[in-house]
Amino acid sequence: MEKQIEKILIIMAMKEEAEPVIKNLGLKPIDKSEYNLDESLKLSVYSCVSSRSKTPNIFLIQNGVRRVNDHPNAKGELVYVNAVGTISAVLAAWEGMKAFNPDVVITAGTAGGVKANGAEIGDVYISSDRLRFHDRRISFGDYLYYGIGSYPCLECRSLLAKYPDKFKFGVVSTGNSLDNMEPAERFQFYSNKATVKDMEAAAIGEIAQLKGIPVVAVKSITDLIDKFKGSDEVANKPKELLKSAEEYEDTAMQFLKNLMLATERLGETIPVSYTHLRAHETP
């Protein structure tokens, strides 16, 4: 049975990604103890109150921070970084879905894109088809397909139809590394028919499936994963896809260069996504 979308949970990995979204949605920090959220996870949690229902109707979790162990330059001090990757995403998703019981989950953040499929720096993609893994490879029997995941996502085609200048549509594939993919990972990524490469979406998709909550990924492009080093050429032939990681433009350097632009685009488009979803019904 269809129901109106009232409550939305946004999950983001990095503080830098979340800040423009928090600002543009007018979100405020909440008292985590009111929702029995696990303090040891160091989650940063925000919400705002609906003028219609007078209750919180949007929640945002930023995965918080994690301590870096054995840092060579720490000099006895503790070093913390954003809690990126699938493990932190699962913990945030589990806590958030359990505490807030949202109607829809948005996994939002930055990502790599495939230029040969039309991706450009700063583009914002909505997930289509399924959320898959490209680095969870278990090469036998039923575990092969479990490893890939293929978790369903909410098809927001009406959002793309209404705002074709703000969004693109593409399959999102998830792995735990922000670097140039080696041939085995690259092969699985393209086998997933993916255009977008991120570090959290499929993990959140797995929890959403367990909880029976629709999920959609909204990802802003910071780097082009198929661009050859020192060239405008991209990999678009089967044999080119299996070239070594060193032959491609450095993913991490692209990410750092374009992070500010990509986060600004998230700040512009997540509020549009939120407003559109609340005006429509779940499938």
N, C-alpha and C positions, 0 to 999 in steps of 0.2 A: 504494500500500500504506500502511495506517495505521501510525502509530508513536506510542509514548508521548512526551508532551512532557516533556523533561528540562531544556532550557536556554532561558531567556527573556531577551530584551533589552528594557529599558524606555528610551525616548528622551523627554527632557523639555527644554523650551526655557529655562525660567527657574529660577534658583537658589531663589527663593521657593516655586515649585511643587514642586521636588524635595526640599527639606529635610524635610518631614513624612514623605515616602515613604522616604527614606534612613533616618530615625530608626526608623520603625515596622517596617521590614524588617531592621534591624540591619546595614546595609551599611557597608563600610569602603572608603576610597580604595585604588586599586591602582596598581602601578608600570606606567605606560603603555608603558614601553620593552619590557616582557616580551611585549607583544602588537603591537609595531611600529606603534603608533598615532602619527599625524603630530602632533608637538609644536606645529607652527605653528598648528594649529586651536584650541589652548587648551581642549580638551575636559576636563570634570571627569568622571572615571570611577570607579565603585564596584562592588563585588561582595560576595557572601558564599559560603561553602563549604557544600555539601550534606553533612549528617550521614550520608547514605546512601552517596554516591559518593566523598566526601572531595575533591571537585573543585568549582570554582565552577559554580553552576547558575543564578545570576541576575546579570545585569549591568545597571547603570543608567548611561546617558550623559546628562549635562546639557551642553547645547551650548556651554557656556563663555561667553566675553565677546568683544566686538568694540570696537575703538577708534572713538570718535566724531570725525569730521573736521570742521574749521571750526566748532567749538562756540563760540558768541559769548561765553560766560561762563567759558571755560576758563582764561583769564589765564596762558597758557603751560604749563599742566599738562595731562597726558593724561587724557582722560575715557573710561571704559569702561562699557558696558551689556551686559545679557544678550543673547546671540546669538539673537534671535527671528526667525521668518519662514522661508520655504521654502528659501532658499539654505543657511543654517546647518543646517537640518533634513536636507537632502540630504547635506551633508558628514558630519554625525554618523552618519546612517543607513548611508552607504557604508562608513565606517571601522568602525563597530560590527558590521555584518553580515559584513564581510570578516574581521575579527579574531576574532569570537566564534562565528560560524556558528550562530546560535540556531535553535531549532525554531519559535519564535513571537516576533514583535516587538509590543510595546505602545507606541503613540504616546500619551502621556499629558500632560494639562495642563488649562489653563482655556480657556473658550470663551464665546461668546455663544449665546443660545437664543431660540427663537420662542415667546413666551407663548401665542399663539393655538393652538399645537400642544401645549400643556400644560407647557412649560418654566417652572421657577421658579428663583430664585437659590439656588445650593447643590445643585441636582440634579446627579447624575452620570449621564452618558449613555454607553452602549456603542454603537459604530457598527454600522449595519445596511446591507445592500444594497451600495453602492459608495462609495468616497472620491472626491469630485469637486472641481474648481476652479470658482470663480465669477468670478475676475478674469483668467483666462488665455483671453481671447477672441480667436479667430482665425477670422474670419467668411467662410471659403470652403472648399468641398470637404471632403476628409477631415480637414483641419487643424481644422475646427470641433469634431469629436469628439475628436481628439487633445488639443485645448486643454482640454476638460472633464475629460478623464482617465478617470473611471469605473473606478478601480482596485479590484479585489475585496478584500473584508475578511472575516476570519473571523467567521462568524455564531455568536455566543456565546449562543444562546437559552436554553441550559440554565443559564447563569449568571443570567440575568434570572428564569428560572422558580424557581430556588432562593432568590434574594435579591430579591424584588420590592419590598422596602422600601428597598433600597440603590441600585438602578439603574433607569434608563429606557432605551428603545431608540430610536434615531433616525439619520437620514442626516446625515453630517458633510460640510460643504463648506468649502473652504480658500481663503483669499486673503491678500495680504501687507499688509493695512492693519488697524489697530485704531482704527477711527473709524466714523462713521455712513456707511453705504453710499449711494452715489448711485444713481439709478434704474436705470442699465444693469447695475450689479453686483447690485442687489437683484432685478432681473428674472431674472438668471441663477441667483442663489441659490435663488429659489423654483422656477425651472424644474428645478433639481437635486433638488427635493422634499426639501429639507434642513430640519432642525430645529436643527442645531448649526453655528456659524460659528467656525472656528479659523484658525490661521496655519501649520500644519505637516503635518497628517494626510495629505492627498493627495500631497504631495511625498514623504513617507516611503513611502506606498503605491506610488508609481512605482518606487522603489528595491527595495522588497520584491518587486514583480512581476518585475523584472529578475533578482533573486536566487532567485526561486522559494520565498520564505519567507512563510508566512501572517502577516497583520498585523491588529491590531484597535486601534481608538481608544477611549480612556477619557477623557472630558472633563467637567470640573466647571464649572457655569454661573456666570459673574460678572456678566453683563449681559443685558438683554432687548432684542433688536434691533428689535422691532416695536412698542415702547411709545412713544406720542406724548408730546411734551414737556408737562410739567405736567398730565398726565392719566393715569387708569388705563385709558384706551381703548387698544386695539391695532389694528393694520392687519390686516384680514381680508377685504377686498374688492379685486378686481383694480385698480381705479383708485386705491385708497389706497396700494397697494404702490409706486406710481410717484411718490409725493410726494417733495419735495426732502429731502435729508439733514437740513437744519436743523429740520425739523418733528418729528423724533424725539428722544427722550431721549438725552442725550450718552453715547455708548458708553464713552469713556475715563474719564469721571467715575464711571460705574457700576462699571467694572472696578476702579478704585483703591479704591472704597468696599467692594467685596465680595471682594477678592482673598484676604484672610486666611481668610474663611469657606470659600471655594472650595478653597483649598489644604488646609485641615483635612479637608475631605471627601475630597480625593484621598488624604491620608494614611490615612484610614480604609478606603477602598475598593480601592486598588491592591493591598494585601496580600491582600484577599479574592479579587480577580481572579487574582492570581498563584497562590494556593493552589488555586483551582478549576481553572485551566488545567492545572496539573501533574498533577491527578488525572484528567484526561480525555485523550482521544486527538485528534490532528489529523484533520480530515475527509479 
